[in-house]
Every structure is written in C-alpha cells, then in structure tokens.
Amino acid sequence: MEIISLDKFKETTPPFDIGLDTQHHHLVMYSSTGELLGAMRYLPVKKNEGHARVINAVTRESGKGLGKLMYFALLASFNEMSLTLSPDPNSVKGYASLIWKHLWSSPSILKSPLPWEAQRDNYNVGDADLLTVSNPNIPLRLMKKIIKQDPQHIRELVLTKQLQPHPYNYAYSLSCEHPLGTSLLNIIEHRRVSFEEIYAHDQLWERRYLAFREPYKKQFR
C-alpha cells in the first residue's frame, strides 16, 4: 500500500470505505477489496457532554498514513455532532503517540483544555514531563523545577489555570474551514458495526499490540 498523504487526499479517489457507528462508538476502515485497514473505539465522557475519548485504535500497517486518516475522519464526523476528542484516558502507547503529536502541532486542529473534572491525573501528574510541551511560554528551567514538586502542588497549579494541562487532557477538533473535513464526510457511511467486525478489530489489536508494544512512548516531544 502506498503512503496516504492527507494534503493530497481530497484530490484523489479514496481506495477504501469508512463506516461509523455512533450508537456503539465504533469506526472501521476497509480497502476497496474488503480488507480491514483499521478500526477505532471511542466513548463519551459522562462528566463533560460534547466530548469523547479514544479507547482503542489500530491499523493493519504502520507508516502509511492510515492512523492519521482514521483520526481525521472521526474528527470530521465529530464536527457535525458538536463533539471533541481526546486520547485514551489510561495511556497512549505505540504509534498513537505519534498521531497525537501530529494533531497537537497541526494548524488545522483546534485545541482547548478539558474541564478540570474531565482531566486525568495520570497525565498531569504521572507524566508531568510533557507539561513542558503544553506550557511553552514558561522557561524550561522553571518548568523542570515545577514538575519535580509535590504532585498536589502541580494539581493546584493546573486547577487554578496557572499551568496548562498535559496535552492528553485537551479537547481536539478539526477546523471547520479545513477542506479535508468535507472530503472525508463524503466517504463515511453511518451504519451499525457488526459483531464480526468488532471481533476482527479485537484480533487485529492483539496482533499489532503484541508486535509493537510501546515502541514510541516518549515520542510526543
């Protein structure tokens, strides 16, 4: 499979189909020959209506642009539903960290901190090193001192908005002006994802997770 370029995507005929099940919170992507290329699960955040977190995402191949395409497709659909998206609430592993790094730096992605009650402590405190990414206006030397302080102090700084939260505690959305959104919406079919498709997703996840266990955990920087 050739690498899929998001920049050129709208100029080409997509060799795949995307199905989105908003009732069961599932997205699947297939090749034109019916091969499962990737799948995602997401769940709404009960404490914050209008927001969801990725629970599980996997692609058949890495380095082909499939992951970015799936995320952009879900974000485009979320725009229509007035939803935003954030990473897995427990951990971000493998190539997913590269996807979120791309989304964080992309000018076509809008970002805003989640409400305090929807933020995850395992990111703000457990992975405090990445607060240097979300707080670029604070000198690095000072940030290094802050993140070495008592966890409760870090929580208070984020709660009082003296510090921006971890990048994984942000809400992400696709700019409505981005032409890719319309192109993706034209190929997304809103339908029910079958149990067979969910099983195939689980099998693909197991194979890929075991093959690429946390190879890029700290690649967000």
C-alpha positions as CSV (number, residue, x, y, z in Angstrom):
1,M,0.0,0.0,0.0
2,E,1.2,3.5,-0.9
3,I,1.5,6.1,1.8
4,I,-1.7,8.2,2.1
5,S,-1.0,11.9,2.0
6,L,-3.6,14.0,3.9
7,D,-2.6,17.0,1.8
8,K,-3.4,15.2,-1.5
9,F,-6.3,13.1,-0.2
10,K,-9.0,15.5,-1.4
11,E,-7.5,15.4,-4.9
12,T,-7.7,11.6,-5.3
13,T,-10.3,8.9,-5.3
14,P,-10.1,7.1,-2.0
15,P,-9.3,3.3,-2.3
16,F,-11.2,2.5,0.9
17,D,-14.5,2.8,2.7
18,I,-15.2,4.1,6.3
19,G,-18.1,3.1,8.4
20,L,-19.1,4.9,11.6
21,D,-21.4,3.5,14.3
22,T,-22.3,6.4,16.6
23,Q,-24.6,4.2,18.7
24,H,-21.8,1.8,19.6
25,H,-19.0,4.3,19.2
26,H,-17.0,2.4,16.6
27,L,-15.2,3.4,13.3
28,V,-13.9,0.9,10.8
29,M,-12.0,1.4,7.6
30,Y,-11.8,-1.1,4.7
31,S,-9.8,-1.3,1.5
32,S,-11.7,-1.5,-1.8
33,T,-11.2,-5.3,-1.7
34,G,-12.9,-5.6,1.7
35,E,-9.7,-5.9,3.9
36,L,-9.9,-4.3,7.3
37,L,-7.3,-1.5,7.3
38,G,-8.0,0.0,10.7
39,A,-10.6,0.5,13.5
40,M,-11.3,2.8,16.4
41,R,-13.4,2.7,19.6
42,Y,-14.3,5.8,21.5
43,L,-16.5,6.6,24.5
44,P,-18.3,9.8,25.5
45,V,-17.0,11.4,28.7
46,K,-20.0,11.5,31.1
47,K,-18.7,14.4,33.1
48,N,-18.4,16.5,30.1
49,E,-21.2,16.3,27.5
50,G,-20.0,17.0,24.0
51,H,-16.7,15.2,24.4
52,A,-15.3,11.7,23.9
53,R,-12.0,9.9,24.4
54,V,-10.4,7.3,22.2
55,I,-10.4,3.8,23.9
56,N,-8.7,1.7,21.2
57,A,-7.3,2.4,17.8
58,V,-5.3,0.2,15.5
59,T,-4.3,-0.1,11.8
60,R,-3.1,-3.0,9.7
61,E,0.0,-1.3,8.6
62,S,2.2,1.4,10.2
63,G,3.8,4.4,8.4
64,K,1.2,4.5,5.7
65,G,-0.9,7.4,7.0
66,L,-3.9,5.1,7.9
67,G,-3.9,6.2,11.6
68,K,-3.9,9.9,10.8
69,L,-6.7,9.3,8.3
70,M,-8.9,7.5,10.8
71,Y,-8.4,10.2,13.4
72,F,-9.2,13.0,10.9
73,A,-12.3,11.1,9.7
74,L,-13.6,10.7,13.3
75,L,-12.8,14.4,14.0
76,A,-14.6,15.5,10.8
77,S,-17.7,13.4,11.9
78,F,-17.5,14.8,15.4
79,N,-17.7,18.4,14.0
80,E,-21.2,17.5,12.7
81,M,-22.2,16.2,16.1
82,S,-20.6,19.1,18.1
83,L,-18.1,16.7,19.8
84,T,-14.5,16.9,20.6
85,L,-11.9,14.2,21.0
86,S,-9.1,13.3,23.5
87,P,-6.7,10.4,23.8
88,D,-7.2,7.1,25.7
89,P,-7.9,8.0,29.4
90,N,-5.4,5.5,30.7
91,S,-2.4,5.5,28.5
92,V,-1.2,6.4,24.9
93,K,1.0,3.7,23.5
94,G,2.9,2.8,20.3
95,Y,2.3,4.7,17.2
96,A,-0.7,6.5,18.8
97,S,1.7,8.9,20.5
98,L,3.0,10.0,17.1
99,I,-0.6,10.6,15.9
100,W,-1.4,12.8,18.9
101,K,1.9,14.6,18.4
102,H,0.8,15.4,14.8
103,L,-2.6,16.5,15.9
104,W,-1.1,18.8,18.6
105,S,1.1,20.6,16.1
106,S,-1.3,20.6,13.2
107,P,-2.6,24.1,12.4
108,S,-5.9,22.6,11.2
109,I,-6.6,21.1,14.7
110,L,-8.2,23.3,17.3
111,K,-7.3,22.6,21.0
112,S,-8.7,23.6,24.3
113,P,-8.1,22.3,27.9
114,L,-10.7,19.9,29.2
115,P,-12.7,21.0,32.3
116,W,-10.8,20.0,35.4
117,E,-13.3,17.3,36.3
118,A,-12.7,15.6,33.0
119,Q,-8.9,15.7,33.1
120,R,-6.8,12.6,34.0
121,D,-4.4,12.8,36.9
122,N,-2.2,10.0,35.4
123,Y,-1.3,12.5,32.7
124,N,-1.0,15.8,34.6
125,V,1.0,14.3,37.5
126,G,2.1,10.8,36.3
127,D,3.5,12.1,33.0
128,A,4.3,15.7,34.1
129,D,7.4,16.0,31.8
130,L,5.0,16.7,28.9
131,L,3.7,19.8,30.7
132,T,6.7,21.5,29.2
133,V,5.0,20.9,25.8
134,S,1.7,22.5,26.7
135,N,3.4,25.4,28.6
136,P,5.9,26.7,26.1
137,N,5.7,30.3,27.5
138,I,7.2,29.2,30.8
139,P,11.0,29.0,30.8
140,L,12.2,25.4,30.6
141,R,14.4,25.7,33.6
142,L,11.4,26.8,35.7
143,M,9.2,24.1,34.3
144,K,11.7,21.4,35.3
145,K,11.6,22.7,38.8
146,I,7.8,22.8,38.9
147,I,7.3,19.2,37.7
148,K,9.7,17.9,40.4
149,Q,7.5,19.4,43.1
150,D,4.8,17.7,45.1
151,P,2.0,16.2,42.9
152,Q,-0.6,18.1,44.8
153,H,1.1,21.4,44.0
154,I,1.0,20.5,40.3
155,R,-2.7,19.7,40.6
156,E,-3.4,23.1,42.2
157,L,-1.4,24.9,39.5
158,V,-3.5,23.2,36.8
159,L,-6.7,23.7,38.7
160,T,-6.1,27.4,39.1
161,K,-5.0,27.6,35.4
162,Q,-1.5,28.8,36.3
163,L,-0.4,25.8,34.3
164,Q,-1.9,24.4,31.2
165,P,-2.7,20.7,31.5
166,H,-1.0,17.8,29.8
167,P,-1.5,17.6,26.0
168,Y,-3.6,14.5,26.5
169,N,-6.0,16.5,28.7
170,Y,-7.0,18.7,25.8
171,A,-10.1,18.6,23.6
172,Y,-9.3,18.3,19.9
173,S,-11.4,19.3,17.0
174,L,-10.9,19.7,13.2
175,S,-11.2,23.3,11.9
176,C,-14.5,23.7,10.0
177,E,-12.6,25.6,7.3
178,H,-10.3,22.6,6.5
179,P,-11.3,21.1,3.1
180,L,-10.3,17.7,4.2
181,G,-13.3,17.5,6.5
182,T,-15.8,17.7,3.7
183,S,-13.8,15.2,1.6
184,L,-13.9,12.7,4.4
185,L,-17.5,13.2,5.2
186,N,-18.4,12.2,1.6
187,I,-17.0,8.7,2.1
188,I,-18.1,8.0,5.6
189,E,-21.2,5.7,5.9
190,H,-23.1,5.9,9.1
191,R,-24.1,2.4,9.9
192,R,-24.1,-0.3,12.5
193,V,-20.8,-2.1,13.0
194,S,-21.4,-5.8,13.3
195,F,-20.1,-8.2,16.0
196,E,-17.9,-9.9,13.3
197,E,-16.3,-6.5,12.6
198,I,-15.7,-5.9,16.3
199,Y,-14.1,-9.3,16.7
200,A,-11.9,-8.6,13.7
201,H,-10.9,-5.3,15.3
202,D,-10.0,-7.1,18.6
203,Q,-7.9,-9.7,16.7
204,L,-6.1,-7.0,14.8
205,W,-5.4,-5.1,18.0
206,E,-4.0,-8.2,19.7
207,R,-1.6,-8.9,16.8
208,R,-0.4,-5.3,16.4
209,Y,-0.1,-4.6,20.1
210,L,2.0,-7.7,20.8
211,A,4.2,-6.9,17.8
212,F,4.7,-3.2,18.6
213,R,4.4,-2.9,22.4
214,E,5.2,0.7,23.4
215,P,7.9,1.4,20.8
216,Y,7.4,5.2,20.8
217,K,6.0,6.0,24.2
218,K,8.0,9.2,24.7
219,Q,7.9,10.5,21.1
220,F,5.4,13.3,21.8
221,R,8.1,15.9,22.1
